[in-house]
Amino acid sequence: MTLERPSHDPEAQLDPLALRVLAFEAHAWQQPGVKAEGIRDEFGMSAARYYRILGELLDSPAALRHDPMLVKRLLRLREARAATRARRSLSNGRTLD
């Protein structure tokens, strides 16, 4: 999975990193700090970089084909977090521009 050229090709296959990220996301994490530590241990990267890769992966048709239930659940969580941020911004008097 490369950050430079995301593949939205419906025939694209997932690379080993993408498969590892999906497997990692399938685990239930009780505390965010523990997950961040797991990201560093498992992937040797910062949580910010990991979440950029995950975000790109969630938009990939190949990921949806590989594990539709997991990808749809993660997309719902992402949309819920975005809606919460939008509501918080509006309640603070800031615009979404």
Distance bins in CASP14 RR format, pairs under 12 A and 6 or more apart:
PFRMAT RR
TARGET T0000
AUTHOR 0000-0000-0000
RMODE 2
METHOD distances of the structure
MODEL  1
1 7 0 0 0 0 1 0 0 0 0 0 0
1 12 0 0 0 0 0 1 0 0 0 0 0
1 13 0 0 0 0 0 1 0 0 0 0 0
1 14 1 0 0 1 0 0 0 0 0 0 0
1 15 1 0 1 0 0 0 0 0 0 0 0
1 16 0 0 0 0 1 0 0 0 0 0 0
1 17 1 0 1 0 0 0 0 0 0 0 0
1 18 1 0 1 0 0 0 0 0 0 0 0
1 19 0 0 0 0 1 0 0 0 0 0 0
1 20 0 0 0 0 1 0 0 0 0 0 0
1 21 1 0 0 1 0 0 0 0 0 0 0
1 22 0 0 0 0 0 1 0 0 0 0 0
1 43 0 0 0 0 0 1 0 0 0 0 0
1 45 0 0 0 0 0 1 0 0 0 0 0
1 49 0 0 0 0 0 1 0 0 0 0 0
1 50 0 0 0 0 0 1 0 0 0 0 0
1 52 0 0 0 0 0 1 0 0 0 0 0
1 53 1 0 1 0 0 0 0 0 0 0 0
1 54 0 0 0 0 1 0 0 0 0 0 0
1 55 0 0 0 0 1 0 0 0 0 0 0
1 56 1 0 0 1 0 0 0 0 0 0 0
1 57 1 0 0 1 0 0 0 0 0 0 0
1 58 0 0 0 0 0 1 0 0 0 0 0
1 59 0 0 0 0 0 1 0 0 0 0 0
1 60 1 0 0 1 0 0 0 0 0 0 0
1 62 0 0 0 0 1 0 0 0 0 0 0
1 63 0 0 0 0 1 0 0 0 0 0 0
2 12 0 0 0 0 0 1 0 0 0 0 0
2 15 0 0 0 0 1 0 0 0 0 0 0
2 17 0 0 0 0 1 0 0 0 0 0 0
2 18 0 0 0 0 0 1 0 0 0 0 0
2 52 0 0 0 0 0 1 0 0 0 0 0
2 53 0 0 0 0 1 0 0 0 0 0 0
2 56 0 0 0 0 1 0 0 0 0 0 0
2 57 0 0 0 0 0 1 0 0 0 0 0
2 60 0 0 0 0 0 1 0 0 0 0 0
3 17 0 0 0 0 0 1 0 0 0 0 0
3 18 0 0 0 0 0 1 0 0 0 0 0
3 45 0 0 0 0 0 1 0 0 0 0 0
3 48 0 0 0 0 0 1 0 0 0 0 0
3 49 0 0 0 0 1 0 0 0 0 0 0
3 50 0 0 0 0 0 1 0 0 0 0 0
3 51 0 0 0 0 0 1 0 0 0 0 0
3 52 1 0 0 1 0 0 0 0 0 0 0
3 53 1 0 0 1 0 0 0 0 0 0 0
3 54 0 0 0 0 0 1 0 0 0 0 0
3 55 0 0 0 0 0 1 0 0 0 0 0
3 56 1 0 0 1 0 0 0 0 0 0 0
3 57 0 0 0 0 0 1 0 0 0 0 0
4 52 0 0 0 0 0 1 0 0 0 0 0
4 53 0 0 0 0 0 1 0 0 0 0 0
4 56 0 0 0 0 0 1 0 0 0 0 0
5 12 0 0 0 0 0 1 0 0 0 0 0
5 15 0 0 0 0 0 1 0 0 0 0 0
5 56 0 0 0 0 1 0 0 0 0 0 0
5 60 0 0 0 0 0 1 0 0 0 0 0
6 12 0 0 0 0 1 0 0 0 0 0 0
6 18 0 0 0 0 0 1 0 0 0 0 0
6 52 0 0 0 0 0 1 0 0 0 0 0
6 53 0 0 0 0 1 0 0 0 0 0 0
6 55 0 0 0 0 1 0 0 0 0 0 0
6 56 1 0 1 0 0 0 0 0 0 0 0
6 57 0 0 0 0 1 0 0 0 0 0 0
6 58 0 0 0 0 0 1 0 0 0 0 0
6 59 1 0 0 1 0 0 0 0 0 0 0
6 60 1 0 0 1 0 0 0 0 0 0 0
6 61 0 0 0 0 0 1 0 0 0 0 0
6 62 0 0 0 0 0 1 0 0 0 0 0
6 63 0 0 0 0 0 1 0 0 0 0 0
7 13 0 0 0 0 1 0 0 0 0 0 0
7 14 0 0 0 0 1 0 0 0 0 0 0
7 15 0 0 0 0 1 0 0 0 0 0 0
7 18 0 0 0 0 1 0 0 0 0 0 0
7 56 0 0 0 0 1 0 0 0 0 0 0
7 57 0 0 0 0 0 1 0 0 0 0 0
7 59 0 0 0 0 1 0 0 0 0 0 0
7 60 1 0 0 1 0 0 0 0 0 0 0
7 61 0 0 0 0 1 0 0 0 0 0 0
7 62 1 0 0 1 0 0 0 0 0 0 0
7 63 0 0 0 0 0 1 0 0 0 0 0
8 56 0 0 0 0 1 0 0 0 0 0 0
8 57 0 0 0 0 0 1 0 0 0 0 0
8 58 0 0 0 0 0 1 0 0 0 0 0
8 59 1 0 0 1 0 0 0 0 0 0 0
8 60 1 0 0 1 0 0 0 0 0 0 0
8 61 1 0 0 1 0 0 0 0 0 0 0
8 62 0 0 0 0 1 0 0 0 0 0 0
8 63 0 0 0 0 0 1 0 0 0 0 0
8 64 0 0 0 0 0 1 0 0 0 0 0
9 60 0 0 0 0 1 0 0 0 0 0 0
9 61 1 0 0 1 0 0 0 0 0 0 0
9 62 1 0 0 1 0 0 0 0 0 0 0
9 65 0 0 0 0 0 1 0 0 0 0 0
10 60 0 0 0 0 1 0 0 0 0 0 0
10 61 1 0 1 0 0 0 0 0 0 0 0
10 62 1 0 0 1 0 0 0 0 0 0 0
10 63 0 0 0 0 0 1 0 0 0 0 0
10 64 0 0 0 0 1 0 0 0 0 0 0
10 65 0 0 0 0 1 0 0 0 0 0 0
11 60 0 0 0 0 0 1 0 0 0 0 0
11 61 0 0 0 0 1 0 0 0 0 0 0
11 62 0 0 0 0 1 0 0 0 0 0 0
11 65 0 0 0 0 1 0 0 0 0 0 0
12 18 0 0 0 0 1 0 0 0 0 0 0
12 57 0 0 0 0 0 1 0 0 0 0 0
12 59 0 0 0 0 0 1 0 0 0 0 0
12 60 1 0 0 1 0 0 0 0 0 0 0
12 61 1 0 0 1 0 0 0 0 0 0 0
12 62 1 0 1 0 0 0 0 0 0 0 0
12 63 0 0 0 0 1 0 0 0 0 0 0
12 64 0 0 0 0 0 1 0 0 0 0 0
12 65 0 0 0 0 1 0 0 0 0 0 0
12 66 0 0 0 0 0 1 0 0 0 0 0
13 19 0 0 0 0 1 0 0 0 0 0 0
13 60 0 0 0 0 0 1 0 0 0 0 0
13 61 0 0 0 0 0 1 0 0 0 0 0
13 62 1 0 0 1 0 0 0 0 0 0 0
13 63 0 0 0 0 0 1 0 0 0 0 0
13 65 0 0 0 0 1 0 0 0 0 0 0
13 66 0 0 0 0 1 0 0 0 0 0 0
14 20 0 0 0 0 1 0 0 0 0 0 0
14 21 0 0 0 0 1 0 0 0 0 0 0
14 22 1 0 0 1 0 0 0 0 0 0 0
14 23 0 0 0 0 0 1 0 0 0 0 0
14 53 0 0 0 0 0 1 0 0 0 0 0
14 56 0 0 0 0 0 1 0 0 0 0 0
14 57 1 0 0 1 0 0 0 0 0 0 0
14 60 1 0 0 1 0 0 0 0 0 0 0
14 61 0 0 0 0 0 1 0 0 0 0 0
14 62 1 0 1 0 0 0 0 0 0 0 0
14 63 1 0 0 1 0 0 0 0 0 0 0
14 64 0 0 0 0 0 1 0 0 0 0 0
14 65 0 0 0 0 1 0 0 0 0 0 0
14 66 1 0 1 0 0 0 0 0 0 0 0
14 67 0 0 0 0 1 0 0 0 0 0 0
14 71 0 0 0 0 0 1 0 0 0 0 0
15 21 0 0 0 0 1 0 0 0 0 0 0
15 22 0 0 0 0 0 1 0 0 0 0 0
15 53 0 0 0 0 0 1 0 0 0 0 0
15 56 0 0 0 0 0 1 0 0 0 0 0
15 57 0 0 0 0 1 0 0 0 0 0 0
15 60 0 0 0 0 0 1 0 0 0 0 0
15 62 0 0 0 0 1 0 0 0 0 0 0
15 63 0 0 0 0 0 1 0 0 0 0 0
15 66 0 0 0 0 0 1 0 0 0 0 0
16 22 0 0 0 0 0 1 0 0 0 0 0
16 23 0 0 0 0 0 1 0 0 0 0 0
16 43 0 0 0 0 0 1 0 0 0 0 0
17 23 0 0 0 0 0 1 0 0 0 0 0
17 24 0 0 0 0 0 1 0 0 0 0 0
17 42 0 0 0 0 0 1 0 0 0 0 0
17 43 1 0 0 1 0 0 0 0 0 0 0
17 44 0 0 0 0 0 1 0 0 0 0 0
17 45 0 0 0 0 1 0 0 0 0 0 0
17 49 0 0 0 0 0 1 0 0 0 0 0
17 50 0 0 0 0 0 1 0 0 0 0 0
17 53 1 0 0 1 0 0 0 0 0 0 0
17 54 0 0 0 0 0 1 0 0 0 0 0
17 56 0 0 0 0 0 1 0 0 0 0 0
17 57 0 0 0 0 1 0 0 0 0 0 0
17 63 0 0 0 0 0 1 0 0 0 0 0
18 24 0 0 0 0 0 1 0 0 0 0 0
18 25 0 0 0 0 0 1 0 0 0 0 0
18 43 0 0 0 0 0 1 0 0 0 0 0
18 50 0 0 0 0 0 1 0 0 0 0 0
18 53 1 0 0 1 0 0 0 0 0 0 0
18 54 0 0 0 0 1 0 0 0 0 0 0
18 55 0 0 0 0 0 1 0 0 0 0 0
18 56 0 0 0 0 1 0 0 0 0 0 0
18 57 1 0 1 0 0 0 0 0 0 0 0
18 58 0 0 0 0 0 1 0 0 0 0 0
18 59 0 0 0 0 0 1 0 0 0 0 0
18 60 1 0 0 1 0 0 0 0 0 0 0
18 62 1 0 0 1 0 0 0 0 0 0 0
18 63 1 0 0 1 0 0 0 0 0 0 0
18 64 0 0 0 0 0 1 0 0 0 0 0
18 65 0 0 0 0 0 1 0 0 0 0 0
18 66 0 0 0 0 1 0 0 0 0 0 0
18 67 0 0 0 0 0 1 0 0 0 0 0
18 71 0 0 0 0 0 1 0 0 0 0 0
19 25 0 0 0 0 0 1 0 0 0 0 0
19 26 0 0 0 0 0 1 0 0 0 0 0
19 57 0 0 0 0 1 0 0 0 0 0 0
19 60 0 0 0 0 0 1 0 0 0 0 0
19 62 0 0 0 0 0 1 0 0 0 0 0
19 63 0 0 0 0 1 0 0 0 0 0 0
19 66 1 0 0 1 0 0 0 0 0 0 0
19 67 0 0 0 0 1 0 0 0 0 0 0
19 70 0 0 0 0 0 1 0 0 0 0 0
20 26 0 0 0 0 0 1 0 0 0 0 0
20 27 0 0 0 0 0 1 0 0 0 0 0
20 38 0 0 0 0 0 1 0 0 0 0 0
20 39 0 0 0 0 0 1 0 0 0 0 0
20 42 1 0 0 1 0 0 0 0 0 0 0
20 43 1 0 0 1 0 0 0 0 0 0 0
20 44 0 0 0 0 0 1 0 0 0 0 0
20 45 0 0 0 0 0 1 0 0 0 0 0
20 50 0 0 0 0 0 1 0 0 0 0 0
20 53 0 0 0 0 0 1 0 0 0 0 0
20 54 0 0 0 0 0 1 0 0 0 0 0
20 57 0 0 0 0 0 1 0 0 0 0 0
21 27 0 0 0 0 0 1 0 0 0 0 0
21 39 0 0 0 0 1 0 0 0 0 0 0
21 42 0 0 0 0 1 0 0 0 0 0 0
21 43 1 0 0 1 0 0 0 0 0 0 0
21 45 0 0 0 0 0 1 0 0 0 0 0
21 49 0 0 0 0 0 1 0 0 0 0 0
21 50 1 0 0 1 0 0 0 0 0 0 0
21 51 0 0 0 0 1 0 0 0 0 0 0
21 52 0 0 0 0 0 1 0 0 0 0 0
21 53 1 0 0 1 0 0 0 0 0 0 0
21 54 1 0 1 0 0 0 0 0 0 0 0
21 55 0 0 0 0 1 0 0 0 0 0 0
21 56 0 0 0 0 1 0 0 0 0 0 0
21 57 1 0 1 0 0 0 0 0 0 0 0
21 58 0 0 0 0 1 0 0 0 0 0 0
21 60 0 0 0 0 0 1 0 0 0 0 0
21 63 0 0 0 0 1 0 0 0 0 0 0
21 66 0 0 0 0 0 1 0 0 0 0 0
21 67 0 0 0 0 0 1 0 0 0 0 0
21 70 0 0 0 0 0 1 0 0 0 0 0
21 71 0 0 0 0 0 1 0 0 0 0 0
21 74 0 0 0 0 0 1 0 0 0 0 0
22 53 0 0 0 0 0 1 0 0 0 0 0
22 54 0 0 0 0 1 0 0 0 0 0 0
22 55 0 0 0 0 0 1 0 0 0 0 0
22 57 1 0 0 1 0 0 0 0 0 0 0
22 58 0 0 0 0 1 0 0 0 0 0 0
22 60 0 0 0 0 0 1 0 0 0 0 0
22 62 0 0 0 0 0 1 0 0 0 0 0
22 63 1 0 0 1 0 0 0 0 0 0 0
22 64 0 0 0 0 0 1 0 0 0 0 0
22 65 0 0 0 0 0 1 0 0 0 0 0
22 66 1 0 0 1 0 0 0 0 0 0 0
22 67 1 0 1 0 0 0 0 0 0 0 0
22 68 0 0 0 0 0 1 0 0 0 0 0
22 69 0 0 0 0 0 1 0 0 0 0 0
22 70 1 0 0 1 0 0 0 0 0 0 0
22 71 1 0 0 1 0 0 0 0 0 0 0
22 73 0 0 0 0 0 1 0 0 0 0 0
22 74 0 0 0 0 1 0 0 0 0 0 0
23 42 0 0 0 0 1 0 0 0 0 0 0
23 43 0 0 0 0 0 1 0 0 0 0 0
23 57 0 0 0 0 0 1 0 0 0 0 0
23 63 0 0 0 0 0 1 0 0 0 0 0
23 66 0 0 0 0 0 1 0 0 0 0 0
23 67 0 0 0 0 1 0 0 0 0 0 0
23 70 0 0 0 0 1 0 0 0 0 0 0
24 35 0 0 0 0 1 0 0 0 0 0 0
24 36 0 0 0 0 0 1 0 0 0 0 0
24 38 0 0 0 0 1 0 0 0 0 0 0
24 39 1 0 0 1 0 0 0 0 0 0 0
24 40 0 0 0 0 0 1 0 0 0 0 0
24 41 0 0 0 0 0 1 0 0 0 0 0
24 42 1 0 0 1 0 0 0 0 0 0 0
24 43 1 0 0 1 0 0 0 0 0 0 0
24 44 0 0 0 0 0 1 0 0 0 0 0
24 45 0 0 0 0 0 1 0 0 0 0 0
24 47 0 0 0 0 0 1 0 0 0 0 0
24 50 0 0 0 0 1 0 0 0 0 0 0
24 51 0 0 0 0 0 1 0 0 0 0 0
24 53 0 0 0 0 0 1 0 0 0 0 0
24 54 0 0 0 0 1 0 0 0 0 0 0
24 57 0 0 0 0 0 1 0 0 0 0 0
24 67 0 0 0 0 0 1 0 0 0 0 0
24 70 0 0 0 0 0 1 0 0 0 0 0
24 74 0 0 0 0 0 1 0 0 0 0 0
25 35 0 0 0 0 1 0 0 0 0 0 0
25 38 0 0 0 0 0 1 0 0 0 0 0
25 39 0 0 0 0 0 1 0 0 0 0 0
25 42 0 0 0 0 0 1 0 0 0 0 0
25 43 0 0 0 0 0 1 0 0 0 0 0
25 50 0 0 0 0 1 0 0 0 0 0 0
25 51 0 0 0 0 0 1 0 0 0 0 0
25 53 0 0 0 0 0 1 0 0 0 0 0
25 54 1 0 0 1 0 0 0 0 0 0 0
25 55 0 0 0 0 0 1 0 0 0 0 0
25 57 0 0 0 0 1 0 0 0 0 0 0
25 58 0 0 0 0 1 0 0 0 0 0 0
25 63 0 0 0 0 0 1 0 0 0 0 0
25 66 0 0 0 0 0 1 0 0 0 0 0
25 67 0 0 0 0 1 0 0 0 0 0 0
25 69 0 0 0 0 0 1 0 0 0 0 0
25 70 1 0 0 1 0 0 0 0 0 0 0
25 71 0 0 0 0 1 0 0 0 0 0 0
25 73 0 0 0 0 1 0 0 0 0 0 0
25 74 1 0 0 1 0 0 0 0 0 0 0
25 75 0 0 0 0 0 1 0 0 0 0 0
25 77 0 0 0 0 0 1 0 0 0 0 0
25 78 0 0 0 0 0 1 0 0 0 0 0
26 66 0 0 0 0 0 1 0 0 0 0 0
26 67 1 0 0 1 0 0 0 0 0 0 0
26 69 0 0 0 0 1 0 0 0 0 0 0
26 70 1 0 1 0 0 0 0 0 0 0 0
26 71 0 0 0 0 0 1 0 0 0 0 0
26 73 0 0 0 0 1 0 0 0 0 0 0
26 74 0 0 0 0 1 0 0 0 0 0 0
27 34 0 0 0 0 0 1 0 0 0 0 0
27 35 0 0 0 0 1 0 0 0 0 0 0
27 38 0 0 0 0 1 0 0 0 0 0 0
27 39 0 0 0 0 0 1 0 0 0 0 0
27 42 0 0 0 0 0 1 0 0 0 0 0
27 70 0 0 0 0 0 1 0 0 0 0 0
28 34 0 0 0 0 0 1 0 0 0 0 0
28 35 0 0 0 0 1 0 0 0 0 0 0
28 70 0 0 0 0 0 1 0 0 0 0 0
28 73 0 0 0 0 0 1 0 0 0 0 0
29 35 1 1 0 0 0 0 0 0 0 0 0
29 36 0 0 0 0 1 0 0 0 0 0 0
29 37 0 0 0 0 0 1 0 0 0 0 0
29 38 0 0 0 0 1 0 0 0 0 0 0
29 39 0 0 0 0 1 0 0 0 0 0 0
29 47 0 0 0 0 0 1 0 0 0 0 0
31 37 0 0 0 0 1 0 0 0 0 0 0
31 38 0 0 0 0 0 1 0 0 0 0 0
32 38 0 0 0 0 0 1 0 0 0 0 0
32 39 0 0 0 0 0 1 0 0 0 0 0
32 47 0 0 0 0 1 0 0 0 0 0 0
32 51 0 0 0 0 0 1 0 0 0 0 0
33 39 0 0 0 0 1 0 0 0 0 0 0
33 40 0 0 0 0 0 1 0 0 0 0 0
33 41 0 0 0 0 0 1 0 0 0 0 0
33 47 0 0 0 0 1 0 0 0 0 0 0
34 40 0 0 0 0 0 1 0 0 0 0 0
34 41 0 0 0 0 0 1 0 0 0 0 0
34 42 0 0 0 0 0 1 0 0 0 0 0
34 47 0 0 0 0 0 1 0 0 0 0 0
35 41 0 0 0 0 0 1 0 0 0 0 0
35 42 0 0 0 0 0 1 0 0 0 0 0
35 43 0 0 0 0 0 1 0 0 0 0 0
35 47 1 0 0 1 0 0 0 0 0 0 0
35 50 0 0 0 0 1 0 0 0 0 0 0
35 51 0 0 0 0 0 1 0 0 0 0 0
35 54 0 0 0 0 0 1 0 0 0 0 0
36 42 0 0 0 0 0 1 0 0 0 0 0
36 43 0 0 0 0 0 1 0 0 0 0 0
36 44 0 0 0 0 0 1 0 0 0 0 0
36 45 0 0 0 0 0 1 0 0 0 0 0
36 46 0 0 0 0 1 0 0 0 0 0 0
36 47 1 0 1 0 0 0 0 0 0 0 0
36 48 0 0 0 0 1 0 0 0 0 0 0
36 49 0 0 0 0 0 1 0 0 0 0 0
36 50 0 0 0 0 1 0 0 0 0 0 0
36 51 0 0 0 0 1 0 0 0 0 0 0
37 43 0 0 0 0 0 1 0 0 0 0 0
37 44 0 0 0 0 0 1 0 0 0 0 0
37 46 0 0 0 0 0 1 0 0 0 0 0
37 47 0 0 0 0 1 0 0 0 0 0 0
37 50 0 0 0 0 0 1 0 0 0 0 0
38 44 0 0 0 0 1 0 0 0 0 0 0
38 45 0 0 0 0 0 1 0 0 0 0 0
38 46 0 0 0 0 0 1 0 0 0 0 0
38 47 0 0 0 0 1 0 0 0 0 0 0
38 50 0 0 0 0 1 0 0 0 0 0 0
39 45 1 0 0 1 0 0 0 0 0 0 0
39 46 1 0 0 1 0 0 0 0 0 0 0
39 47 1 0 1 0 0 0 0 0 0 0 0
39 48 0 0 0 0 1 0 0 0 0 0 0
39 49 0 0 0 0 1 0 0 0 0 0 0
39 50 1 0 1 0 0 0 0 0 0 0 0
39 51 0 0 0 0 1 0 0 0 0 0 0
39 52 0 0 0 0 0 1 0 0 0 0 0
39 53 0 0 0 0 0 1 0 0 0 0 0
39 54 0 0 0 0 1 0 0 0 0 0 0
40 46 1 0 0 1 0 0 0 0 0 0 0
40 47 1 0 0 1 0 0 0 0 0 0 0
40 48 0 0 0 0 0 1 0 0 0 0 0
40 49 0 0 0 0 0 1 0 0 0 0 0
40 50 0 0 0 0 1 0 0 0 0 0 0
41 47 0 0 0 0 0 1 0 0 0 0 0
41 50 0 0 0 0 0 1 0 0 0 0 0
42 50 0 0 0 0 1 0 0 0 0 0 0
43 49 0 0 0 0 1 0 0 0 0 0 0
43 50 1 0 1 0 0 0 0 0 0 0 0
43 51 0 0 0 0 0 1 0 0 0 0 0
43 52 0 0 0 0 0 1 0 0 0 0 0
43 53 0 0 0 0 1 0 0 0 0 0 0
43 54 0 0 0 0 0 1 0 0 0 0 0
44 50 0 0 0 0 1 0 0 0 0 0 0
44 53 0 0 0 0 0 1 0 0 0 0 0
45 51 0 0 0 0 1 0 0 0 0 0 0
45 52 0 0 0 0 1 0 0 0 0 0 0
45 53 0 0 0 0 1 0 0 0 0 0 0
45 54 0 0 0 0 0 1 0 0 0 0 0
46 52 0 0 0 0 1 0 0 0 0 0 0
46 53 0 0 0 0 0 1 0 0 0 0 0
47 53 0 0 0 0 0 1 0 0 0 0 0
47 54 0 0 0 0 1 0 0 0 0 0 0
48 54 0 0 0 0 0 1 0 0 0 0 0
48 55 0 0 0 0 0 1 0 0 0 0 0
49 55 0 0 0 0 0 1 0 0 0 0 0
49 56 0 0 0 0 0 1 0 0 0 0 0
50 56 0 0 0 0 0 1 0 0 0 0 0
50 57 0 0 0 0 0 1 0 0 0 0 0
51 57 0 0 0 0 0 1 0 0 0 0 0
51 58 0 0 0 0 0 1 0 0 0 0 0
51 74 0 0 0 0 0 1 0 0 0 0 0
51 77 0 0 0 0 0 1 0 0 0 0 0
51 78 0 0 0 0 1 0 0 0 0 0 0
51 81 0 0 0 0 0 1 0 0 0 0 0
52 58 0 0 0 0 0 1 0 0 0 0 0
52 59 0 0 0 0 0 1 0 0 0 0 0
53 59 0 0 0 0 0 1 0 0 0 0 0
53 60 0 0 0 0 0 1 0 0 0 0 0
53 63 0 0 0 0 0 1 0 0 0 0 0
54 60 0 0 0 0 0 1 0 0 0 0 0
54 63 0 0 0 0 1 0 0 0 0 0 0
54 70 0 0 0 0 0 1 0 0 0 0 0
54 71 0 0 0 0 0 1 0 0 0 0 0
54 74 1 0 0 1 0 0 0 0 0 0 0
54 75 0 0 0 0 0 1 0 0 0 0 0
54 77 0 0 0 0 0 1 0 0 0 0 0
54 78 0 0 0 0 1 0 0 0 0 0 0
55 63 0 0 0 0 1 0 0 0 0 0 0
55 71 0 0 0 0 0 1 0 0 0 0 0
55 74 0 0 0 0 1 0 0 0 0 0 0
55 75 0 0 0 0 1 0 0 0 0 0 0
55 77 0 0 0 0 0 1 0 0 0 0 0
55 78 1 0 0 1 0 0 0 0 0 0 0
55 81 0 0 0 0 0 1 0 0 0 0 0
55 82 0 0 0 0 0 1 0 0 0 0 0
56 62 0 0 0 0 0 1 0 0 0 0 0
56 63 0 0 0 0 1 0 0 0 0 0 0
56 78 0 0 0 0 0 1 0 0 0 0 0
57 63 1 0 1 0 0 0 0 0 0 0 0
57 64 0 0 0 0 1 0 0 0 0 0 0
57 66 0 0 0 0 1 0 0 0 0 0 0
57 67 0 0 0 0 0 1 0 0 0 0 0
57 70 0 0 0 0 0 1 0 0 0 0 0
57 71 0 0 0 0 1 0 0 0 0 0 0
57 74 0 0 0 0 1 0 0 0 0 0 0
57 75 0 0 0 0 0 1 0 0 0 0 0
57 78 0 0 0 0 0 1 0 0 0 0 0
58 64 0 0 0 0 1 0 0 0 0 0 0
58 66 0 0 0 0 0 1 0 0 0 0 0
58 67 0 0 0 0 0 1 0 0 0 0 0
58 68 0 0 0 0 0 1 0 0 0 0 0
58 70 0 0 0 0 1 0 0 0 0 0 0
58 71 1 0 0 1 0 0 0 0 0 0 0
58 72 0 0 0 0 1 0 0 0 0 0 0
58 73 0 0 0 0 0 1 0 0 0 0 0
58 74 1 0 1 0 0 0 0 0 0 0 0
58 75 1 0 1 0 0 0 0 0 0 0 0
58 76 0 0 0 0 0 1 0 0 0 0 0
58 77 0 0 0 0 1 0 0 0 0 0 0
58 78 1 0 0 1 0 0 0 0 0 0 0
58 79 0 0 0 0 0 1 0 0 0 0 0
59 71 0 0 0 0 1 0 0 0 0 0 0
59 74 0 0 0 0 0 1 0 0 0 0 0
59 75 0 0 0 0 1 0 0 0 0 0 0
59 78 0 0 0 0 1 0 0 0 0 0 0
60 66 0 0 0 0 1 0 0 0 0 0 0
60 67 0 0 0 0 0 1 0 0 0 0 0
60 71 0 0 0 0 1 0 0 0 0 0 0
60 74 0 0 0 0 0 1 0 0 0 0 0
60 75 0 0 0 0 0 1 0 0 0 0 0
61 68 0 0 0 0 0 1 0 0 0 0 0
61 71 0 0 0 0 1 0 0 0 0 0 0
62 68 0 0 0 0 0 1 0 0 0 0 0
62 71 0 0 0 0 1 0 0 0 0 0 0
63 69 0 0 0 0 0 1 0 0 0 0 0
63 70 0 0 0 0 1 0 0 0 0 0 0
63 71 1 0 1 0 0 0 0 0 0 0 0
63 72 0 0 0 0 0 1 0 0 0 0 0
63 74 0 0 0 0 1 0 0 0 0 0 0
63 75 0 0 0 0 1 0 0 0 0 0 0
64 70 0 0 0 0 1 0 0 0 0 0 0
64 71 1 0 1 0 0 0 0 0 0 0 0
64 72 1 0 0 1 0 0 0 0 0 0 0
64 73 0 0 0 0 0 1 0 0 0 0 0
64 74 0 0 0 0 0 1 0 0 0 0 0
64 75 0 0 0 0 1 0 0 0 0 0 0
65 71 0 0 0 0 1 0 0 0 0 0 0
65 72 0 0 0 0 0 1 0 0 0 0 0
67 73 0 0 0 0 1 0 0 0 0 0 0
67 74 0 0 0 0 1 0 0 0 0 0 0
67 75 0 0 0 0 0 1 0 0 0 0 0
68 74 0 0 0 0 0 1 0 0 0 0 0
68 75 0 0 0 0 0 1 0 0 0 0 0
69 75 0 0 0 0 0 1 0 0 0 0 0
69 76 0 0 0 0 0 1 0 0 0 0 0
70 76 0 0 0 0 0 1 0 0 0 0 0
70 77 0 0 0 0 0 1 0 0 0 0 0
71 77 0 0 0 0 0 1 0 0 0 0 0
71 78 0 0 0 0 0 1 0 0 0 0 0
72 78 0 0 0 0 0 1 0 0 0 0 0
72 79 0 0 0 0 0 1 0 0 0 0 0
73 79 0 0 0 0 0 1 0 0 0 0 0
73 80 0 0 0 0 0 1 0 0 0 0 0
74 80 0 0 0 0 0 1 0 0 0 0 0
74 81 0 0 0 0 0 1 0 0 0 0 0
75 81 0 0 0 0 0 1 0 0 0 0 0
75 82 0 0 0 0 0 1 0 0 0 0 0
76 82 0 0 0 0 0 1 0 0 0 0 0
76 83 0 0 0 0 0 1 0 0 0 0 0
77 83 0 0 0 0 0 1 0 0 0 0 0
77 84 0 0 0 0 0 1 0 0 0 0 0
78 84 0 0 0 0 0 1 0 0 0 0 0
78 85 0 0 0 0 0 1 0 0 0 0 0
79 85 0 0 0 0 0 1 0 0 0 0 0
79 86 0 0 0 0 0 1 0 0 0 0 0
80 86 0 0 0 0 0 1 0 0 0 0 0
80 87 0 0 0 0 0 1 0 0 0 0 0
81 87 0 0 0 0 0 1 0 0 0 0 0
81 88 0 0 0 0 0 1 0 0 0 0 0
82 88 0 0 0 0 0 1 0 0 0 0 0
82 89 0 0 0 0 0 1 0 0 0 0 0
82 96 0 0 0 0 0 1 0 0 0 0 0
83 89 0 0 0 0 0 1 0 0 0 0 0
83 90 0 0 0 0 0 1 0 0 0 0 0
83 96 0 0 0 0 0 1 0 0 0 0 0
84 90 0 0 0 0 0 1 0 0 0 0 0
84 91 0 0 0 0 0 1 0 0 0 0 0
85 91 0 0 0 0 0 1 0 0 0 0 0
85 92 0 0 0 0 0 1 0 0 0 0 0
85 94 0 0 0 0 0 1 0 0 0 0 0
85 96 0 0 0 0 1 0 0 0 0 0 0
86 92 0 0 0 0 0 1 0 0 0 0 0
86 93 0 0 0 0 0 1 0 0 0 0 0
86 94 0 0 0 0 0 1 0 0 0 0 0
86 95 0 0 0 0 0 1 0 0 0 0 0
86 96 1 0 0 1 0 0 0 0 0 0 0
87 93 0 0 0 0 0 1 0 0 0 0 0
87 94 0 0 0 0 0 1 0 0 0 0 0
87 96 0 0 0 0 0 1 0 0 0 0 0
88 94 0 0 0 0 1 0 0 0 0 0 0
88 96 0 0 0 0 0 1 0 0 0 0 0
89 95 1 0 0 1 0 0 0 0 0 0 0
89 96 1 0 0 1 0 0 0 0 0 0 0
89 97 0 0 0 0 0 1 0 0 0 0 0
90 96 1 0 0 1 0 0 0 0 0 0 0
90 97 0 0 0 0 0 1 0 0 0 0 0
END
